[in-house]
């Protein structure tokens, strides 16, 4: 696999995992009881960007590694997945 293709797949996985990791452990200002003037109550009380990026990177590396092993060593590809949409040939 070309480096650019591998990076593109990892990038897509990383973004998908990012939006799954973002709400983990988030506490709103309403839950903390300290709402900052000019913000909504549902805003995060403390945003931990470093933790989110690190956790996203680790989970993405595991998912990418599983995909790489499945596609390289076991021969799984998009062609081996069941076809849901009928073909109109």
Rosetta constraint file for C-alpha pairs under 8 A:
AtomPair CA 1 CA 5 HARMONIC 6.67 0.50
AtomPair CA 1 CA 6 HARMONIC 6.54 0.50
AtomPair CA 2 CA 6 HARMONIC 6.29 0.50
AtomPair CA 3 CA 7 HARMONIC 6.07 0.50
AtomPair CA 4 CA 8 HARMONIC 6.09 0.50
AtomPair CA 5 CA 9 HARMONIC 6.29 0.50
AtomPair CA 6 CA 10 HARMONIC 6.21 0.50
AtomPair CA 7 CA 11 HARMONIC 5.95 0.50
AtomPair CA 8 CA 12 HARMONIC 6.27 0.50
AtomPair CA 9 CA 13 HARMONIC 6.26 0.50
AtomPair CA 9 CA 64 HARMONIC 7.87 0.50
AtomPair CA 10 CA 14 HARMONIC 5.97 0.50
AtomPair CA 10 CA 60 HARMONIC 7.15 0.50
AtomPair CA 10 CA 61 HARMONIC 7.74 0.50
AtomPair CA 10 CA 64 HARMONIC 6.22 0.50
AtomPair CA 11 CA 15 HARMONIC 6.34 0.50
AtomPair CA 12 CA 16 HARMONIC 6.34 0.50
AtomPair CA 13 CA 17 HARMONIC 6.12 0.50
AtomPair CA 13 CA 60 HARMONIC 6.03 0.50
AtomPair CA 13 CA 63 HARMONIC 7.64 0.50
AtomPair CA 13 CA 64 HARMONIC 7.22 0.50
AtomPair CA 14 CA 18 HARMONIC 6.00 0.50
AtomPair CA 14 CA 56 HARMONIC 6.53 0.50
AtomPair CA 14 CA 57 HARMONIC 6.67 0.50
AtomPair CA 14 CA 60 HARMONIC 5.30 0.50
AtomPair CA 15 CA 19 HARMONIC 6.62 0.50
AtomPair CA 16 CA 20 HARMONIC 6.74 0.50
AtomPair CA 17 CA 21 HARMONIC 6.11 0.50
AtomPair CA 17 CA 56 HARMONIC 5.95 0.50
AtomPair CA 17 CA 59 HARMONIC 7.28 0.50
AtomPair CA 17 CA 60 HARMONIC 6.49 0.50
AtomPair CA 18 CA 22 HARMONIC 6.04 0.50
AtomPair CA 18 CA 52 HARMONIC 7.51 0.50
AtomPair CA 18 CA 53 HARMONIC 7.59 0.50
AtomPair CA 18 CA 56 HARMONIC 5.46 0.50
AtomPair CA 19 CA 23 HARMONIC 7.72 0.50
AtomPair CA 20 CA 24 HARMONIC 7.76 0.50
AtomPair CA 21 CA 52 HARMONIC 6.62 0.50
AtomPair CA 21 CA 55 HARMONIC 7.43 0.50
AtomPair CA 21 CA 56 HARMONIC 6.45 0.50
AtomPair CA 22 CA 26 HARMONIC 7.61 0.50
AtomPair CA 22 CA 52 HARMONIC 6.40 0.50
AtomPair CA 26 CA 44 HARMONIC 6.38 0.50
AtomPair CA 26 CA 45 HARMONIC 7.88 0.50
AtomPair CA 26 CA 46 HARMONIC 7.86 0.50
AtomPair CA 26 CA 47 HARMONIC 7.65 0.50
AtomPair CA 27 CA 31 HARMONIC 6.25 0.50
AtomPair CA 27 CA 32 HARMONIC 6.96 0.50
AtomPair CA 27 CA 44 HARMONIC 5.79 0.50
AtomPair CA 27 CA 45 HARMONIC 6.02 0.50
AtomPair CA 27 CA 46 HARMONIC 7.51 0.50
AtomPair CA 28 CA 32 HARMONIC 6.43 0.50
AtomPair CA 28 CA 41 HARMONIC 6.71 0.50
AtomPair CA 28 CA 42 HARMONIC 5.05 0.50
AtomPair CA 28 CA 43 HARMONIC 5.39 0.50
AtomPair CA 28 CA 44 HARMONIC 4.40 0.50
AtomPair CA 28 CA 45 HARMONIC 5.15 0.50
AtomPair CA 29 CA 33 HARMONIC 6.00 0.50
AtomPair CA 29 CA 34 HARMONIC 5.47 0.50
AtomPair CA 29 CA 35 HARMONIC 5.11 0.50
AtomPair CA 29 CA 36 HARMONIC 7.67 0.50
AtomPair CA 29 CA 41 HARMONIC 5.39 0.50
AtomPair CA 29 CA 42 HARMONIC 6.11 0.50
AtomPair CA 29 CA 43 HARMONIC 5.88 0.50
AtomPair CA 29 CA 44 HARMONIC 5.77 0.50
AtomPair CA 29 CA 45 HARMONIC 4.53 0.50
AtomPair CA 30 CA 34 HARMONIC 6.55 0.50
AtomPair CA 30 CA 35 HARMONIC 6.21 0.50
AtomPair CA 30 CA 41 HARMONIC 4.96 0.50
AtomPair CA 30 CA 42 HARMONIC 6.30 0.50
AtomPair CA 32 CA 45 HARMONIC 6.85 0.50
AtomPair CA 34 CA 45 HARMONIC 7.72 0.50
AtomPair CA 35 CA 39 HARMONIC 7.16 0.50
AtomPair CA 35 CA 40 HARMONIC 7.51 0.50
AtomPair CA 35 CA 41 HARMONIC 5.96 0.50
AtomPair CA 39 CA 43 HARMONIC 6.89 0.50
AtomPair CA 48 CA 52 HARMONIC 6.37 0.50
AtomPair CA 49 CA 53 HARMONIC 6.14 0.50
AtomPair CA 50 CA 54 HARMONIC 6.08 0.50
AtomPair CA 51 CA 55 HARMONIC 6.00 0.50
AtomPair CA 52 CA 56 HARMONIC 5.95 0.50
AtomPair CA 53 CA 57 HARMONIC 6.04 0.50
AtomPair CA 54 CA 58 HARMONIC 6.23 0.50
AtomPair CA 55 CA 59 HARMONIC 6.16 0.50
AtomPair CA 56 CA 60 HARMONIC 5.92 0.50
AtomPair CA 57 CA 61 HARMONIC 6.06 0.50
AtomPair CA 58 CA 62 HARMONIC 6.43 0.50
AtomPair CA 59 CA 63 HARMONIC 6.24 0.50
AtomPair CA 60 CA 64 HARMONIC 5.88 0.50
AtomPair CA 61 CA 65 HARMONIC 5.90 0.50
AtomPair CA 62 CA 66 HARMONIC 6.20 0.50
AtomPair CA 63 CA 67 HARMONIC 6.20 0.50
AtomPair CA 64 CA 68 HARMONIC 5.99 0.50
AtomPair CA 65 CA 69 HARMONIC 6.12 0.50
AtomPair CA 66 CA 70 HARMONIC 6.08 0.50
AtomPair CA 67 CA 71 HARMONIC 6.02 0.50
AtomPair CA 68 CA 72 HARMONIC 5.78 0.50
AtomPair CA 69 CA 73 HARMONIC 5.45 0.50
AtomPair CA 69 CA 74 HARMONIC 6.95 0.50
AtomPair CA 70 CA 74 HARMONIC 4.99 0.50
AtomPair CA 70 CA 75 HARMONIC 6.39 0.50
AtomPair CA 70 CA 76 HARMONIC 5.68 0.50
AtomPair CA 71 CA 75 HARMONIC 4.85 0.50
AtomPair CA 71 CA 76 HARMONIC 4.58 0.50
AtomPair CA 71 CA 77 HARMONIC 5.93 0.50
AtomPair CA 72 CA 76 HARMONIC 7.56 0.50
AtomPair CA 76 CA 80 HARMONIC 6.09 0.50
AtomPair CA 77 CA 81 HARMONIC 7.08 0.50
